[in-house]
Amino acid sequence: MNVTVVGAGIYGLCTAVQLLARGHRVEVFDRSSIPNPLASSYDYHRLIRHAYGPQVGYSQLIPGALQAWERLWELLGESFYIETGALALGPKHDPWISQSRKTLARLRVETEDWSVERAKERLPWLRVGDQEELLYCKSGGVLRSGLILEALGQYLRSKGVVLRENINITSVSKGHITDRAGKQYSSDHVVCALGAGHGYLFPGEIRAFRQVYALYDAVSGTASIEQGCPMILDIGDNAGFYYVPGSNLFPAKVGDHISRLEGHPYEARTIHPEEIASLKGVIETRLHGNFGSLIGSNGTSQANDSHPTRFGLCFYESTKDHIIQLQSGKGGTQIFGGSGHGFKFGALFGETVAEYLAGNRSFQSAQEIVQGKGMP
Ligand SMILES: Cc1cc2nc3c(=O)[nH]c(=O)nc-3n(C[C@H](O)[C@H](O)[C@H](O)COP(=O)(O)OP(=O)(O)OC[C@H]3O[C@@H](n4cnc5c(N)ncnc54)[C@H](O)[C@@H]3O)c2cc1C
């Protein structure tokens, strides 16, 4: 079968690699260069974690997702994963944490309850309230997302796959795509994996939201991966804070996972002062001033503040209930949505979509996996 993949983010590229592995001919299109630095998938890091609060189905998929990444590293000849472990924290009896604890126990994923004192000793720059609880899981970590996209692109090129860059697709109908200039390309099947661009081709189903985040260059000491700092998450009902530990390979990142404003993902990006002010407010609730002493010479922070070195802006696609969607119809097969947690499933869902298209898995089974309702 000849398959056209539109969108060279993590879903499009993983699907292309897996179709190729199953003997299909693939061509990949993107509106930008491949990879697109403005894609949701393109960054220093994306996180993979077991704790998923009430989204039990996605928690169940994590062991399979980690195995799928291992299979991909084997194919690419290099691993782009760094295990850091994950520390979830929030108010005592926070349903997000208690649900995660229950689910992980059922899945036999090892966890530890940390005392507030232990957290303060290990991570003295982290603000932890005396009435908070902490759940640590040693599995989980950082996927080096930008490098993964580059490696996938190189792999496909090395296998003779044509990657068509800077072609903005404006319509899709079974087996045919049309670009902005009206040129049509035909194949047996089209897969669209458009990320935050999905709603422009398939209006009404999805919206692109801005995510401002803070970066800290040259972080060292107990806030670094080298000294065993885990990713830190406070993402219960009333909160939004995550910390990606820095390393000598990449900066640390703080985000709040709160979707504030819509926007166009591929237009010039300006971060508004109110977005920075709001994120700084979140940072101050979790990072002590002494965090500044862990930022090296590249950072702008002084010893007694927790101000970031710089800010970034990225878009993700927001869907109802944060569920990732797989659809099949007039526009071929589409995978989209999820509200900012989909990268970790890139390798697994690439396999899932390819298995469905190759006739080795029913559409319903593939859809259940993508929606977090079924096991691979
Ligand atoms: C700040 C931030 C933090 C995040 N953190 C995490 C995390 O820690 N863990 C996690 O699992 N997930 C995380 N996510 C979510 C994750 O990044 C996304 O779910 C995932 O990358 C989406 O991949 P994709 O392939 O669907 O989309 P994308 O990576 O956006 O790729 C879509 C591609 O389609 C192309 N395209 C779009 N429209 C067209 C068109 N009309 N014609 C041709 N090409 C087109 C684009 O140029 C782009 O290259 C985060 C997202 C953001 C923004």
The ligand as an ORCA input file, in Angstrom:
! r2SCAN-3c Opt
* xyz 0 1
  C       4.772     23.076     26.372
  C       4.315     21.666     26.133
  C       4.667     20.661     27.023
  C       4.259     19.344     26.793
  N       4.680     18.380     27.647
  C       4.403     17.086     27.381
  C       4.967     16.065     28.195
  O       5.712     16.334     29.147
  N       4.662     14.771     27.889
  C       3.856     14.431     26.848
  O       3.613     13.246     26.649
  N       3.312     15.391     26.038
  C       3.572     16.696     26.281
  N       3.077     17.689     25.470
  C       2.165     17.308     24.365
  C       2.908     16.747     23.172
  O       4.000     17.567     22.845
  C       1.932     16.619     21.999
  O       0.792     15.876     22.409
  C       2.578     15.869     20.828
  O       3.861     16.373     20.564
  C       1.711     16.016     19.588
  O       2.362     15.406     18.492
  P       1.762     15.488     17.031
  O       2.631     14.685     16.162
  O       0.318     15.188     17.087
  O       1.804     17.052     16.660
  P       3.018     18.023     16.230
  O       4.270     17.662     16.890
  O       2.528     19.422     16.405
  O       3.205     17.731     14.682
  C       2.257     18.137     13.736
  C       2.980     18.450     12.425
  O       1.985     18.666     11.429
  C       2.402     19.731     10.589
  N       1.192     20.302      9.987
  C       0.152     20.869     10.654
  N      -0.780     21.276      9.775
  C      -0.322     20.946      8.527
  C      -0.860     21.113      7.221
  N      -2.032     21.687      6.992
  N      -0.114     20.658      6.173
  C       1.101     20.053      6.376
  N       1.631     19.890      7.610
  C       0.931     20.330      8.665
  C       3.128     20.677     11.544
  O       4.044     21.513     10.848
  C       3.827     19.720     12.500
  O       5.147     19.430     12.088
  C       3.443     19.020     25.666
  C       3.066     20.032     24.779
  C       3.504     21.338     24.990
  C       3.115     22.383     24.001
*
